[in-house]
Amino acid sequence: MNKGRVEAYTDAVVAIILTIMVLEFKTPDNAQWEEITRQLPYFFAYIVSFIFIGVAWYNHHYMFTLAKRITKKIYWINNLWLFSMSLLPIATGWIGKFPLYANPEYFYLLIFTFWSLTYRWLSNAISKSPDHVNSTVSQKIEQMLPFRFLNSWFFPLSVIIIAACIYLIPLLGITITLIELIILGVSTTNDSDQITK
């Protein structure tokens, strides 16, 4: 399968998801500051989701740049991964409207977990495809922090901890998610900004 076409399709879907999220911002009804400050909860949720998509895209781009070939299996797992990400605007909007309630936070955690599982499946599929198994590609993918985190016991433990925190203080859910995303965004592999093919 043409890798460039799959990458272009993925980029287009990601751009649409970002566009949908930014369109949730409402133009204030008047010129008073309090009109815009009413949207601060959504703005915070939007920032987290924007970072989420940015980190996801960067790591996805790195994996696809390493990949020699995109199989039919990888293509369909990639579609499932995109589907999980397409649910993010709903979760972001719900948290933005009700930032102090547990149900929107649990829904965001559910989407984040679904996305994480599909990303883990995708990275494993690329790493273990016949073209990549036991190669430099496989080694580089398996050295990525998201790969190591999602394939370790830390991942289910973090989901349980975040769920418990949401029960106690709902706003902690998206706040802890933001911290995780910042760590994943900063801790990229050494060559992630040097690969150009």
WOWOBEL-V820136 format. One record per pair of residues at least 12 apart in sequence whose C-alpha atoms are under 6 Angstrom apart, sorted by sequence separation. I is the first residue (numbers start at 0). J is the second residue. If there is no record, write none. Layout:
# WOWOBEL-V820136
I_J ; I_J
This chain:
# WOWOBEL-V820136
90_107 ; 83_114 ; 80_117 ; 76_121 ; 143_188 ; 44_91 ; 44_95 ; 41_95 ; 40_95 ; 101_165 ; 2_69 ; 20_88 ; 101_169 ; 104_172 ; 0_69 ; 16_85 ; 100_169 ; 99_169 ; 65_136 ; 99_170 ; 47_177 ; 54_184 ; 64_196
